[in-house]
Amino acid sequence: MPNQWITLYALTSAIIRPFTEDEITAYMQSVATDISKEHVRSFLLDEASYTNARFRSALEYTLEQKLPKSSVQAICFVLNLLDSVPGCLLLTFSLTPFHRQPVRVREDLIVSWLDQSSRLLFPPIRGFAKAITALTMMVWTRNADTDMYYGAVGYPEKTGAGVKALDGEPGDFYKFEFLDFSTSEKKVLECDVVIVGSGCGGAVAAARLAGEGLEVVVVDRGEWVSPDQFPLRETEALNKLFSNGLASTTADGVIALISGETFGGGGVVNWAASLQTQGFVREEWATKHKLPFFLSNDYQDCLDKVCERMGVTTEGIKHNHRNQAMIEGCRKLGYSTVAVPQNTGATLPGDKEGIVREHADGYCGNGCGCGKKGDGRKMGTTHTWLPDAARAGARFIQSYYTDRVLFSTDAKTKAMGVTGTWGPQKVPLKIMAKKVIVSAGSLNSPCLLLRSGLTNPNIGKHLHLHPGVTIQAFFPERTDPWVGSPLTTACTQFENLDGSYHGGKLETAAMGPLMAASPLPWLSSASLKRTLLNYRHSGLFFTIQRDRDSGMVTLNTCGEPVVKYTISEADREMIQTSLLGLAKILYVQGAEEILPAEEEGPYGHATHQFNDPGIMDRRFQRWLKKFAGHGMGGEKTVYGSAHQMGSCRMGNDGGVGSVVDPKGRVWGTEGLLVADASVLPSACGVNPMITVMAISEWIAGGVVTELKPQRGGGGVKA
């Protein structure tokens, strides 16, 4: 085996090492009677080593197929250092090659690299240590034997097949049909409008345009997963429903990027949160960005229309443990909260008038739609807008990579369609259209415009990410994290920390074991395993920051997105203020341990005694002070982004600082529009689904006005 691999496995096997027999014996005394001790023992003995075939195969695939070459080269540089005598002396203060040192010594070295108080001769090793521990944890947790893992943590797995066996056939769902081009080397398709992307923006546009009698073709890079398969197993959901298997990050590796890549987009995998655009955001967009539409009745009508179609409501909500903890903790501290409406109240065939459903689906992030007929199914894109479009005659193409927008040879700014490739065979396919609507999301829409030769310098800029940081809390009582709707309340106490309505919203997360493991800090191998095994007593909470400052999306050499985003000091300070508030909420609710997503946490355990003085408890105040003084540096904090916005932002300035005009039309072109989260003028501050859908409804209405008088036919040409 090459020396680099030997050194790499010496690292990973120290990050996830097996418990000793003495450690196992001590731990087994605390295992609950209804947990399989056989599975717990296997879990404690599991390791991220070369001898673990599952781990080895997945790690090698990730390094060769998933990670950017620049990241792999950076890893190899440190591996070479650790394999040399001078490098080992520099990094380990020892002349012994790293892989020859005992596993406990290797583990202690990694701990020291992550410790901000350690004196290091090569400070960049901290960034490497964070990256290699995160990579090892991700690959190991996602590829551990699922029966062993779920059995050890007490997680009752639920999949579509299991639901059907227990509950009978699920309620009706639309069976989509997709165009197939496998029998021909080349085809040309014609239509009135081609929409690139089937997510929250593209789906609404498709329904509106097809409903008006226009010939619509919707293409998507992802593939449809039939709702009777939902929810998927966690590992399967990661690969089938999310972009790059949730392995994408910003260019510096600091922020994990979470985005849907399936037919239906983010509307399939989000957590049903359906918040309308807040007044202060609408006012900012109307005044600062000179877009009065956002304060008009027309915009409110669009918001109301999309909410009505999906049955957005707060009726039927039953808060699970962590949402109730948020509500009660805020009440005790006088913090403001709001109920988060759910898109689960739409009327289904055969419903009685006024029926109210509970969306009791803690597995929603793995795909929602396969439950008992009386359950509150999430009425996302594949249950509403896309079926509406299909019934009105829209056609769909899955597994289609859109390479670029085609422009007329006569009028070089007039969009005429798109060109790309279909399926694994990469069949060339052109789609000619009178209008092209780009709805590929804030990471991919600017890339498509750039690949198409557009030169507006604003394309890709002004990217907002709603950067988020989690806190995982552990309670003395069982929390059963898989129970109930994931996100039904939000704390708004910290949403205006700078006087301009930038700040954080505190929310709760979906919590399958893999999702719960993703943001955990690595403190030691034993600490990580004990934390994972305490899953049934945990709750995952987070803050999402309405970021004041922005980043950008550019192209790599393959034409794929590169996200350059550095969280500003101002946003870091606001994130930390929000997290301190979240910690107080969890403390007054009796959390025994509060674990921020920090490579140096936890900062102690929050315990309670008789006549506890609440958050003024001296030990807790010392903890808060230490946490506050720690900062939110990129090498220390685990950040995530599930909301990407603004990279093709809307404006009323002729393209001086924007990409599209108030009707979504790309400046300097004809017949080319953008309708997705990338057109948001700035961060919206809430889960953006409803905002995006409303804007898309408005943009599609403008296309209808332009096209209906000149509507023509379309068809397929061989």
N, C-alpha and C positions, 0 to 999 in steps of 0.2 A: 504494500500500500504506500502511495506517495507520502512524503513527510508532512505535507500540508494537511492531508486527511487525518493522519495519526494525531497531529496536534489539535485539529478541530474536534475530533472525538474525545480527546483528553479534556477539552473544555466542556463539551456537552454532557459528558458522563459525570462531571463534577457539579454541573448546574442541576441536573436531575440524577441523583445517585440513589441506590437502594438503602433502605434502613438496615441497621444491624439487627441481629436477633434480640439484643437487649432493648433496643429502641422499639422494636415491634411488640415485645412483651409488655413494655410500659404503656404503649399506646392502646393496645387491645383492651386494657382495663376500662377505658372510657367509651368503647363502642356500644351504641344502642342495641338493644336486643333484637330489633326488627331489621338490622343491617347485616348483610352477609359477611361474616368474619373471613370467609374464604376469599371473597372479592377484595376486602380491605387489605388482607395480607398480600395478595398479588399486587395490589396497587402500591403498597409500601415498598415492595421489592422491585417494582418496575424502574427502569433506568433509560436514559437517553444515550445509549452507547452503540457502538458498531455492531454488537451482538444482537441488538434489538432490530430485527429485520424490518418491521413496520416503520420504525423511526428512521432507520438508515435510508430506506428507499424514498421516504417522503422528504428527508433533508436534502438528499442529492437532487431530487426533482426540483425542489424549491430553489436551490442554488443555481441549477442549470437552466430552469425554464421561467421562474417567477421573478427573481430579484434582478434589478438593473445591473448591467455589467460593472458599472462604477462602484456599486455597493459590494459586489463580489471581489473586485480588485482591492478595495479597502480592507476587507476581511483577510484576504490572502497576504497583504502587506504585514499585518500583525502576526499572522500565523508563521510567516518566515522569521519575524523577530523572535518569536517564542521558541523557534527551533534552532536558534543560534546562541552561542555562548554569550557574545556581547549583548544581544537582545534580551536574553534571559536575565542577565545581570541587571540590565536597565529596568526590566518590568517586574522581576520577582526577587531581586537582590540575592540571587543564587546562581551558581555556575552549572547547576544540574538542569538539563533540558526540561521544559515544562511537562512533557508527557511522561517523564520518568519520575516525577514527584508524586507522592501519595495523594489519593483522591481528596482526603480532608485538607491537605495543604493546598491543593489546587482550588478547592472550594473557598478556603479562607483568602486566597489571593484575589479571587474574583470579587469577594465581599469587600476587600480593601480597595480594589479599583473603583468601586461604586461609592465608596465613603468619601464625602466631600472634605472631611477633616484629614484624610490620609495625605501624607507627603509623597508625591509621585515624581520620579525623574522624567516621566513621559506622560504629561497630563492628558493627551488625546486618548489614552487607554480608557478613560472614563466613558467616552462616547462609544468606543468599541465594546466595552463591557455591557453597556445598556443594550446595544444592538444584538449582541450574541446571546444574552440572556432572554431577550424578547423573542428572538428567532427560535431558540431552543424550546421555550415554553409553548410557543404557537404550534410548532411542528409536533412536539410530544403530545400535547393535550388533544390536538385534532386527529392524531393517528394512534392513540392508545386503543387497546381493545375496548370497544364500547360497552359490552356486557360487564366487563370488569370495572370500568370507570363508573358507569351509571349505578351498578350494584353497590359499589363502595361508597358513593356519595348519597345514595338513597333517592335517585331521580327516577320517577315513573315515566319512562319514555312513551311518547305518543306519536304514532305515524298514521298516515292516511289508511293504510291497510288495517291497522289495529282498530281504528275508529269504526270502519265499516263492519268489522267483525263484532264489535261490542254494541254499536248503536244502529246497525242497519245502514241502508244506503243513504248517502248524504242528500241534502236538498238539491234541486235542479241547478245546473250551471250551464253556461253556454259552451258548446263544443265548436271551437274555431276551426276553420279550414284555411290552409295556407297554400299559396301557389308553389308549384314544384317545377324546377327547371333542370332536372337531372337528365332528361332525354335529349337535350340540345346543347351544343357548345356555346351558342350565343343567341340572345334574344333581346328584343327591344319592347318595352311596355309603354303604353301611352295612357295618360289620364289628365284630369283637370288639375289635381293637386297631389303632389307626393310629399309625405310627411316622414321625416327621418327621426324615428324614435316613437315609442308607444307608451311612454311614462305619463306622468300627470299632465304635462303640457300637451304632448302629441295626442293622447287619447281623447281629451276634451275637444281639441281642434278637429279630430277625425269625426267625432259624433256630430258636431255642429255642421261641418261642411257636407258630410254625407247626408245628414238630415235635411239639408237644403237642396238636395238633388244633384250635387256635384259628384263627379267620379273621383274617388279618393283611393290612393294606394298608401298603406302604412308599412314602412320597413323597419326592422329592428335587428340589431346585432345579436341580441339574446334569443332564447327559444321559449316557447310556451310550455309550461308545466300544468297539466290538467289538475284542477282543484280537487278531484277525488284522490289525488296522491298526497294532498296536504293534511297535516303538516309533514314536511320531510324530516328525516333524521338530520340532526344538526350538521354533521359533516357533509351530507349530501346537499343541504340547503346552501352551505357556504359556496360550494362549487357550481351549483345550478342557478342560484338566484342573485349572486353578488359579483360585482366586477373583480376580476383577478383573485377570486376566492378570499376576499378581504385581506389580501396581502399588500395592497397599495399604500404608499405613504407619500408625504411631501418629499421634495428632493433631499432635504437634510435628514429625513427619517424620523422627525420629531412627532408628526401628526399622522395617525392612521386614518385613511380615507375610506369611508363606508358608502357605497352607492350600489343601487340595484342594477343588475344586468340580466333581465329576463323579459319576456313579452309581458307588458304591463308596467315595467320599470319599478320605481320606488313605491307605487301604489299597491304592489303585491306584498312588499316586505315591511312596510312601515307599521307602526303600532296603533293605527286607527285614530291618532290625535288629529283633530280637525278644528284648529283655531283660526279665526278670521284675522286679517291684518289689523293691527292695533291703530288707534287714532293718531298717536304721535308719529308713527311711521308714515301713515298716509299723509299727514301734514308736511312731514319732511320731504317726501317725494313730490308733493304738489308745489311746495314753495322753493326749496333749495334746488331741486332738479327741474323746476318749471314744468311740471306735469299735472295740471289741474284735474285731469281725469280721475286721479286717486281720491279726490274729495267730492266727486260728483255722485249723483244718484245712479248714473250708469254703472259705476264700479260697484256700488253696493248691490245693485240688481244682479251683477255677475256673481258676486259673493253668495248672495242668497240663492241664486239658481243652482250653483254647483252643490251647495249644502243640501238643498231640497232633493236633488237627484240622488244623493248618497244617503239620505236619511240622517243627516247630522243632528245629534241630540245629546242631551245630558240625562234624559230619562233612562231608567234601567241600569244606571251605573251602580255597581257594588264595589267598593274599594277593597283591594286585597291588603295584605299586611303592610307592605312598604308604602303604598299610597295613604293608608290610614295613619301610618306613623308620620308621614309628612304633614298631614292635616292636623293631627293632634299636637305634634311638636311645634308647628307654627302657631297654633292657638295658644299654647302655653307661653310662647315668647311674644305674642302680639304681632306676628308676621302676617302679611297678606297672602291669601291663596285664591286660586280660581279652579273651578271644575273644568276639566278638559273634555269638550264634546267629542263624541265618537261617531264615526260614519258607519253606524250599524243599525239604523232605524228605518231603512228603506222598506217599502211594502213589497212583499214577495207574492207570487201567484198563490191564491187560496187563502191569503191572510184575512183575518177579521179586522174591521176598522178599529183603529186605536190600539193595536197590539204593541206591547213594549217588550223588548228583548234585552237580556243581559249578555254582554260580550265577554263571556267568562273563558277567554282563550289566552292562557299564558304562553302558548306555543306559537303565537301569531307571527313572530319574526321568521319562522321557518315556513311560512305560507299559511294563509288563513282561508277557510272556505269549506272545510270538510268536517262538519260537526252535526249534531242532532238537528233535525229540521226546525225545532223551536228555538235554537240558539241564535244569538245576535251575530250573524256572519258579518265580517268586515266587507262593506260594499265598495271595494277598491276598483281599480281601472278595469280589471277583467270580469267584473260582475256588473258594471254599469256602462261606462262610456264606450268601451270597445265592442261589447255586444250591441249597443245602440247603433254604432257605426256599421257593424256587420249587417244588421237587419236592414239598414238603409242602403246597402250595396257596396260598402267599402271592401277593398281587397287587402290581404295581408301577406307579407313576406317575412319569414323569420330567418335567422342565421345569415343576415345580409350585412356585409361591411361596406359602408358608403365611403368611397375613396375621395370624391370631390363633387362639387356642384358644376354642372355644365353651363357654359354661357354661349350666347349666340355669336357666330363668327362675324355677323354684320354689326350688331350692337353689343360690344364686348362686355357690357355691364348688365345685359338682360339674361336672367336665369332661364334655362330651358329644360332643366331636369337634373338628374344625378347619375353618376356611374359608380359601379362597385362590383363586388363579387359575392356570389351566393353559395352557401353551404361549404362543407369541408373540401369539396372538389374545386372550390373557388371558380365557379362558372361566371364568366363576365356577363354583366347585365346592366343595360342602360334603362332608365325610366325617364321618359320625356313628359314634361308637364308644363302647364301654363304658370303655375306657382309652385315654389319650393318652400316648405316650412321646415326649418331645422329645429328639432326638439330632442336633441341627443344629450342634454344635460350640461351643466356648467363646466365639466371637465372636457367633454368631447365636442360640444357645439363650436367653441372657438377653434379647436383643432381642424374641424371640417372646413371652416371658413378660411383658415390659413392655408390648408392644403389646396384649396380652390384658387389660391392666388390673390386673395383680398389683402390689401395693404394698410387698412385703417389701423393706426398705431394703438388704438384702444382695444382691439380684439385680444382677448385673453387677460386684459388688465382688470383691476378693481374687483378681484376675486375675494369673496368673503366665505368663511368656512364655519361660522358658529363654533369655534374651537371649544371642546368640552373636556372636562376632567371628572373622573368618578371618585366616589368614596364608597367603599364597601363596609357595611356595618354588620356586626354579629350580635345577636340577641339571645338572652337566656332561653326564651321560648322558641318553639319551632315556627318558622315563617313560611315554609312550603313555597319557595319562590316561583314555582311553576303554576301556581293557582291564580286565576283571575286575570282581568285585563291589565296589560303592563303599565299603561300610562293614563291615569284618570284624574290627576290633580297636578297643579304646578304652584310653586311659591314665587310670587312676583315682587317680593320685598326688595330685591337687589337689582331690578331691571333699569334703574336710572341712577347710576353711581357717579356720573360725570356732569349731570345737569343737561345732557343732550340725549338722554335715553339710551345710553350704552351701558350694558351691565349684564347680569346673568339671570336666567330663570333656572330654578331648581326643580328637577323632575326625577322620575323613576324609570328604570330600564327593564326591558325583557330579560329573562334570566335563565336560559338554559345553561347547563354547566360550562359549555364552551364559551358562551357569551360572558358569563360571570368570571371566567378565568382570564379572558383577554386583557383587561386593564390592570390585573394584579401586578404589584411590584415584586421583583425577585429579591428576597432578603437572605435566603439560604435555601438549600434543597429541602431540608426538614420542615422549615417554616412554610414553604409553598405547599407541600403535601398536606400538612395539618390544616392549612387554610382551606384548601380544596375539599377536604373531607368534612369540613364544617358547613358545607353548602346548605343543608336544610335549616340552618339557623341564620342565614345571611339575607341581606337586602342590598341591592345595587342602586345607588343614587348618583346623580350627576348635575353639574351646572353646564348650560350652554350659554356662551357669551355672544351677545349681539356685538360683534367686533366693530370697533371704530375704524381700524386700519385694515389694509387689504394686501393681497398678494397678486400673483399672476399665473397664467397657464401658458406654456410655450410647447413647441414640438421637439421631440427627440429625432434622431436620424431615421427612425422608422415611421415618423409621422404620428406617433402616439403622444399623449399628454405628459408633460413634466410640470409638476406643481411647485412653484417657488413661493413660499409663504413663511415669513418669520413673524411670530406673535410679538407685537409691539410691547414695550414696557408698560404703556398705559393699559392695554388689554390684559396683560399678565397681572397687574395690580388689582384690576376689577375681578378677574377670575379668582384670585386668592381671597378677596373680600367675600365673594359669594360662597366659596368653599368653607371659610370660617363660619359663616352663617349656617351652612348645611351641617357642619360638625356640631354646632350648638343644638340644632333641631334633633339630631340623632342622640345626642347625649341626654337631653331631657326626656327622650322616649325610652331610655333605659338600655341603650346599646352598650354591650360589655366591651366591645373592641371597635374602634373606628380606624379604618385602614385607607388612607388616601392613596391614590395611584402615584406613589412616589418611590423612587429607588432607595430612599433612605428611611421611609416609614416602616412600621408605625411609630408614633411618638409616644407610645405608652398605651395603657388600657384604661378606658373610662369605666370605673366601677362606682357603685352606689352604696351608700350606707344609710342607716336610720337618720332621719332629720337632715337628709341631704340638702345642702343649700343650692341645688340646681347648678346652673352654669357658673356660679360664683365659687364653686368648689375650688380650693386652692390647687389641687393637683391638676384639675382640668384647665384652670387658668394658666398654669405653667406649660401644659401641653399646647394650648392655643398660642402662647407666646413663642414657643419653640417653632411651631408650625408657621406662624406668621413671619418669623425671622428667617425662615428657610428659603423663601423665594420660590419662583416657579420656573426655574431654568430648564432649557430644553434637554439637558443631559440628565435631569433629575425627575422630570414629570412625564407621565404617560398621557398624551393628548389624543383625542379622536375627533373626527368630523363626519357627521351624517348628513349635513346640509351644506351643499356647495351652491353659491349664488353669485351673480353679478358680473361674470366674465364677458358678457356681451350686452352690457347694461343699456337701458333705455334712457333717452334724453331728448331734449328739445333744442339742441344747440347746433344742428347741422352736421354732427359728427365730430365736433371739436373735442368733446370729452365722453362721447358715447358711441355705441355701435348701431343701435336701431332707433327709429323715430317713435313717436308716441303710439303708433299703430303696429309696431313690431317689424317694420320694414327696414332692411339693412341699408344704411346710408350709402349713397353712391351706386346703388344697384336698382334693378327693376325686377319685380317678381320673386324676390328672395326675402324671406322673413325668418325670424327666430321667435319661438314660443315655448319657453321653458324657464327654469329658475335663473338661467344666465342673464335674462333681461331685467332682473330686479335691480333698481337703481342703487341699492345698498342692502345690507343685511336686514332681513325682515323681523328678526327677533323672536319669531315663533316657528314651530314646525311648519314648513312652507307649503305643504300640499294645497291648502285651500287658496292661498295667495296665488300660487302658480296656476291653478285651474281657472281662477277668475280672470287673470290676465290673458290666459290662452283663449278663454271664451270671448273676450273682447277682441283680441287679434283676429280670431277666426271670423267674427262678425264683419270685420273690415274686409276680409278676403271675399266673403259672400257678396258684399256690396259691389266689389269690383268685378267679380267673375260672373255672377248670374246673368247679366245681360248678354255676355258673349260666350256662354257655355256651349261647348262642342262635345263630340264623341271621343271615345278612346277604345283601345283594344290591344291585342298582343300581335306583334309581328315576329315571324320566325327569322 
